[in-house]
């Protein structure tokens, strides 16, 4: 966990937000909070830290968010809802073939963790700090995201389009789904833009690796 947090701070630090003075205050607060929560964690970050980072007074935060906790909830819920929407859209646009759908799902999930690394770090690591009602809401969304993939895998296996790994002679669908999700989630901890790999290339590679896990070469 310590190594993962250090990697997250390093990854987030490479894209540390430089906040323009002409952006709306609520957007400036969100961007500063995402950056600080990713680099040093929600619990360590203070309201003063956030407001100093975006050049606003501490009182300005309460014009837009009731508290630091409400700010975290707004960030994570929006991020999670957007991820869920993007995945559903990607699967719908992929057509009826289960292999195409799985590729589209994995690619969209991976792309979200390359292009929105800081947001992904915060949503995946800091959601446990949410108060109970908001935590339940986010966990429900995370469950739906996982169920989309599980259902894709089940349909693909039923159609004999993919081969699920076996455990004690039984097809292991949930563990396979978690392996694909964790593989793509971890992109946010190590990927940095501007190198030899583009966002699209990273997403394509992880989508192909997701297919390989279920016995499909592409």
C-alpha positions as a Markdown table, in Angstrom:
| # | Residue | x | y | z |
|---|---|---|---|---|
| 1 | Unk | 0.0 | 0.0 | 0.0 |
| 2 | Unk | 2.8 | 2.4 | 0.8 |
| 3 | Unk | 4.5 | 1.7 | -2.5 |
| 4 | Unk | 1.2 | 2.2 | -4.4 |
| 5 | Unk | 0.5 | 5.5 | -2.6 |
| 6 | Unk | 4.1 | 6.7 | -3.4 |
| 7 | Unk | 3.5 | 5.7 | -7.0 |
| 8 | Unk | 0.2 | 7.6 | -7.0 |
| 9 | Unk | 1.9 | 10.7 | -5.6 |
| 10 | Unk | 4.6 | 10.5 | -8.3 |
| 11 | Unk | 2.1 | 10.0 | -11.1 |
| 12 | Unk | -0.2 | 12.8 | -9.9 |
| 13 | Unk | 2.8 | 15.1 | -9.4 |
| 14 | Unk | 3.8 | 14.7 | -13.0 |
| 15 | Unk | 0.5 | 16.4 | -13.9 |
| 16 | Unk | 0.2 | 18.7 | -11.0 |
| 17 | Unk | -2.5 | 21.2 | -11.8 |
| 18 | Unk | -1.6 | 24.7 | -12.7 |
| 19 | Unk | -4.8 | 26.5 | -12.1 |
| 20 | Unk | -5.7 | 29.5 | -14.3 |
| 21 | Unk | -7.1 | 32.6 | -12.7 |
| 22 | Unk | -10.0 | 32.8 | -15.2 |
| 23 | Unk | -11.7 | 29.5 | -14.5 |
| 24 | Unk | -14.9 | 29.5 | -12.4 |
| 25 | Unk | -14.2 | 29.2 | -8.7 |
| 26 | Unk | -16.0 | 25.9 | -8.4 |
| 27 | Unk | -13.9 | 24.4 | -11.2 |
| 28 | Unk | -10.7 | 25.7 | -9.7 |
| 29 | Unk | -11.6 | 24.2 | -6.3 |
| 30 | Unk | -12.4 | 20.8 | -7.9 |
| 31 | Unk | -9.1 | 20.8 | -9.9 |
| 32 | Unk | -7.0 | 21.8 | -6.9 |
| 33 | Unk | -8.8 | 19.2 | -4.7 |
| 34 | Unk | -8.3 | 16.4 | -7.3 |
| 35 | Unk | -4.6 | 17.2 | -7.5 |
| 36 | Unk | -4.0 | 17.4 | -3.7 |
| 37 | Unk | -6.2 | 14.4 | -2.9 |
| 38 | Unk | -4.2 | 12.3 | -5.5 |
| 39 | Unk | -0.8 | 13.5 | -4.3 |
| 40 | Unk | -1.2 | 13.5 | -0.5 |
| 41 | Unk | -4.6 | 11.9 | 0.3 |
| 42 | Unk | -7.9 | 13.3 | 1.4 |
| 43 | Unk | -7.3 | 12.9 | 5.1 |
| 44 | Unk | -4.0 | 14.9 | 5.0 |
| 45 | Unk | -5.2 | 17.6 | 2.7 |
| 46 | Unk | -6.8 | 20.6 | 4.5 |
| 47 | Unk | -9.3 | 23.2 | 3.2 |
| 48 | Unk | -6.5 | 25.7 | 3.5 |
| 49 | Unk | -4.3 | 23.6 | 1.2 |
| 50 | Unk | -7.0 | 23.5 | -1.4 |
| 51 | Unk | -7.8 | 27.1 | -1.3 |
| 52 | Unk | -4.2 | 28.1 | -1.3 |
| 53 | Unk | -3.6 | 25.9 | -4.4 |
| 54 | Unk | -6.4 | 27.7 | -6.4 |
| 55 | Unk | -5.7 | 31.1 | -5.1 |
| 56 | Unk | -9.0 | 31.6 | -3.3 |
| 57 | Unk | -9.9 | 32.3 | 0.3 |
| 58 | Unk | -11.0 | 29.5 | 2.6 |
| 59 | Unk | -14.5 | 31.0 | 2.8 |
| 60 | Unk | -14.9 | 30.7 | -0.9 |
| 61 | Unk | -15.1 | 26.9 | -0.7 |
| 62 | Unk | -18.3 | 27.1 | 1.4 |
| 63 | Unk | -20.0 | 29.1 | -1.3 |
| 64 | Unk | -19.9 | 25.9 | -3.4 |
| 65 | Unk | -19.4 | 23.0 | -1.1 |
| 66 | Unk | -20.7 | 22.5 | 2.4 |
| 67 | Unk | -17.5 | 20.9 | 3.6 |
| 68 | Unk | -14.3 | 19.1 | 2.5 |
| 69 | Unk | -16.3 | 15.8 | 2.8 |
| 70 | Unk | -19.0 | 17.1 | 0.5 |
| 71 | Unk | -16.3 | 18.2 | -2.0 |
| 72 | Unk | -14.8 | 14.7 | -2.0 |
| 73 | Unk | -18.3 | 13.2 | -2.5 |
| 74 | Unk | -19.0 | 15.5 | -5.4 |
| 75 | Unk | -15.7 | 14.6 | -7.1 |
| 76 | Unk | -16.0 | 10.9 | -6.7 |
| 77 | Unk | -19.7 | 10.6 | -7.5 |
| 78 | Unk | -19.3 | 12.6 | -10.7 |
| 79 | Unk | -16.2 | 10.6 | -11.7 |
| 80 | Unk | -17.9 | 7.3 | -11.0 |
| 81 | Unk | -21.1 | 8.3 | -12.8 |
| 82 | Unk | -19.1 | 9.4 | -15.8 |
| 83 | Unk | -17.2 | 6.1 | -15.9 |
| 84 | Unk | -20.4 | 4.1 | -15.8 |
| 85 | Unk | -22.0 | 6.2 | -18.6 |
| 86 | Unk | -18.9 | 5.8 | -20.8 |
| 87 | Unk | -18.8 | 2.1 | -20.4 |
| 88 | Unk | -22.5 | 1.6 | -21.2 |
| 89 | Unk | -22.1 | 3.8 | -24.3 |
| 90 | Unk | -19.0 | 2.0 | -25.4 |
| 91 | Unk | -20.7 | -1.4 | -25.2 |
| 92 | Unk | -23.8 | -0.2 | -26.9 |
| 93 | Unk | -21.8 | 1.2 | -29.8 |
| 94 | Unk | -19.8 | -2.0 | -30.2 |
| 95 | Unk | -22.7 | -3.9 | -31.7 |
| 96 | Unk | -23.9 | -7.4 | -30.8 |
| 97 | Unk | -20.7 | -9.4 | -30.9 |
| 98 | Unk | -19.6 | -10.3 | -27.4 |
| 99 | Unk | -15.9 | -10.1 | -28.3 |
| 100 | Unk | -16.3 | -6.6 | -29.7 |
| 101 | Unk | -18.3 | -5.6 | -26.7 |
| 102 | Unk | -15.6 | -6.9 | -24.3 |
| 103 | Unk | -12.9 | -5.1 | -26.3 |
| 104 | Unk | -14.9 | -1.9 | -26.2 |
| 105 | Unk | -15.5 | -2.2 | -22.5 |
| 106 | Unk | -11.9 | -2.8 | -21.6 |
| 107 | Unk | -10.6 | -0.1 | -23.9 |
| 108 | Unk | -13.0 | 2.5 | -22.5 |
| 109 | Unk | -12.1 | 1.5 | -19.0 |
| 110 | Unk | -8.4 | 1.7 | -19.7 |
| 111 | Unk | -8.8 | 5.0 | -21.6 |
| 112 | Unk | -10.5 | 6.5 | -18.6 |
| 113 | Unk | -7.5 | 5.6 | -16.5 |
| 114 | Unk | -5.0 | 7.1 | -18.9 |
| 115 | Unk | -6.7 | 10.3 | -19.8 |
| 116 | Unk | -8.2 | 10.9 | -16.3 |
| 117 | Unk | -5.5 | 9.5 | -14.2 |
| 118 | Unk | -5.7 | 11.9 | -11.3 |
| 119 | Unk | -9.5 | 11.6 | -11.1 |
| 120 | Unk | -9.2 | 7.8 | -11.2 |
| 121 | Unk | -6.6 | 7.8 | -8.4 |
| 122 | Unk | -8.9 | 9.8 | -6.1 |
| 123 | Unk | -12.0 | 7.8 | -7.0 |
| 124 | Unk | -10.4 | 4.4 | -6.6 |
| 125 | Unk | -8.3 | 5.2 | -3.5 |
| 126 | Unk | -10.1 | 7.8 | -1.4 |
| 127 | Unk | -13.8 | 6.7 | -1.7 |
| 128 | Unk | -13.5 | 4.9 | 1.7 |
| 129 | Unk | -13.5 | 8.3 | 3.4 |
| 130 | Unk | -17.1 | 9.1 | 2.2 |
| 131 | Unk | -19.9 | 9.3 | 4.7 |
| 132 | Unk | -22.1 | 6.2 | 4.7 |
| 133 | Unk | -24.9 | 7.4 | 2.4 |
| 134 | Unk | -22.5 | 8.6 | -0.3 |
| 135 | Unk | -20.3 | 5.5 | 0.2 |
| 136 | Unk | -23.3 | 3.3 | -0.5 |
| 137 | Unk | -24.1 | 5.3 | -3.6 |
| 138 | Unk | -20.5 | 4.9 | -5.0 |
| 139 | Unk | -20.3 | 1.3 | -4.1 |
| 140 | Unk | -23.5 | 0.6 | -5.9 |
| 141 | Unk | -22.1 | 2.3 | -9.0 |
| 142 | Unk | -18.9 | 0.3 | -8.7 |
| 143 | Unk | -20.9 | -2.9 | -8.5 |
| 144 | Unk | -22.9 | -2.0 | -11.6 |
| 145 | Unk | -19.6 | -1.3 | -13.5 |
| 146 | Unk | -18.4 | -4.8 | -12.5 |
| 147 | Unk | -21.8 | -6.4 | -13.3 |
| 148 | Unk | -21.6 | -5.0 | -16.9 |
| 149 | Unk | -18.4 | -6.8 | -17.4 |
| 150 | Unk | -19.5 | -10.0 | -15.7 |
| 151 | Unk | -22.6 | -10.1 | -17.9 |
| 152 | Unk | -20.4 | -9.5 | -21.0 |
| 153 | Unk | -18.2 | -12.5 | -20.0 |
| 154 | Unk | -21.2 | -14.7 | -19.3 |
| 155 | Unk | -22.7 | -13.9 | -22.7 |
| 156 | Unk | -19.4 | -14.5 | -24.5 |
| 157 | Unk | -18.9 | -17.8 | -22.7 |
| 158 | Unk | -22.5 | -18.9 | -23.5 |
| 159 | Unk | -22.0 | -18.1 | -27.2 |
| 160 | Unk | -18.6 | -20.0 | -27.2 |
| 161 | Unk | -17.0 | -16.8 | -28.3 |
| 162 | Unk | -14.6 | -16.7 | -25.3 |
| 163 | Unk | -13.1 | -19.3 | -22.9 |
| 164 | Unk | -13.3 | -18.4 | -19.3 |
| 165 | Unk | -10.4 | -19.7 | -17.1 |
| 166 | Unk | -11.3 | -22.7 | -15.0 |
| 167 | Unk | -11.1 | -23.2 | -11.3 |
| 168 | Unk | -11.8 | -26.7 | -10.0 |
| 169 | Unk | -13.4 | -27.5 | -13.3 |
| 170 | Unk | -15.8 | -24.5 | -13.2 |
| 171 | Unk | -15.7 | -21.4 | -15.3 |
| 172 | Unk | -14.5 | -18.5 | -13.1 |
| 173 | Unk | -16.3 | -15.4 | -14.3 |
| 174 | Unk | -16.1 | -13.1 | -11.2 |
| 175 | Unk | -12.4 | -13.6 | -10.7 |
| 176 | Unk | -11.8 | -13.0 | -14.4 |
| 177 | Unk | -13.8 | -9.8 | -14.3 |
| 178 | Unk | -11.8 | -8.6 | -11.3 |
| 179 | Unk | -8.5 | -9.4 | -13.1 |
| 180 | Unk | -9.4 | -7.4 | -16.1 |
| 181 | Unk | -10.7 | -4.5 | -14.0 |
| 182 | Unk | -7.6 | -4.4 | -11.7 |
| 183 | Unk | -5.2 | -4.6 | -14.7 |
| 184 | Unk | -6.8 | -1.5 | -16.2 |
| 185 | Unk | -7.3 | 0.3 | -12.9 |
| 186 | Unk | -3.6 | 0.1 | -12.1 |
| 187 | Unk | -2.7 | 2.1 | -15.3 |
| 188 | Unk | -3.4 | 5.3 | -13.3 |
| 189 | Unk | -0.6 | 4.4 | -10.8 |
| 190 | Unk | 2.2 | 4.2 | -13.4 |
| 191 | Unk | 1.2 | 5.8 | -16.7 |
| 192 | Unk | 2.4 | 9.3 | -17.6 |
| 193 | Unk | 1.5 | 11.0 | -20.8 |
| 194 | Unk | 4.1 | 12.4 | -23.2 |
| 195 | Unk | 6.2 | 9.2 | -23.3 |
| 196 | Unk | 6.6 | 6.6 | -25.9 |
| 197 | Unk | 3.1 | 5.3 | -25.3 |
| 198 | Unk | 0.0 | 7.3 | -26.3 |
| 199 | Unk | -3.3 | 7.1 | -24.3 |
| 200 | Unk | -4.8 | 5.2 | -27.2 |
| 201 | Unk | -1.9 | 2.8 | -27.5 |
| 202 | Unk | -2.1 | 1.9 | -23.8 |
| 203 | Unk | -5.9 | 1.5 | -23.9 |
| 204 | Unk | -5.6 | -0.7 | -27.1 |
| 205 | Unk | -3.0 | -2.9 | -25.5 |
| 206 | Unk | -5.0 | -3.5 | -22.3 |
| 207 | Unk | -8.1 | -4.2 | -24.3 |
| 208 | Unk | -6.2 | -6.9 | -26.3 |
| 209 | Unk | -4.8 | -8.3 | -23.0 |
| 210 | Unk | -8.3 | -8.5 | -21.7 |
| 211 | Unk | -9.2 | -10.6 | -24.7 |
| 212 | Unk | -6.2 | -12.8 | -24.2 |
| 213 | Unk | -7.3 | -13.6 | -20.7 |
| 214 | Unk | -10.4 | -15.2 | -22.2 |
| 215 | Unk | -8.6 | -17.0 | -25.0 |
| 216 | Unk | -9.1 | -14.5 | -27.9 |
| 217 | Unk | -6.2 | -13.1 | -30.0 |
| 218 | Unk | -6.7 | -9.7 | -31.7 |
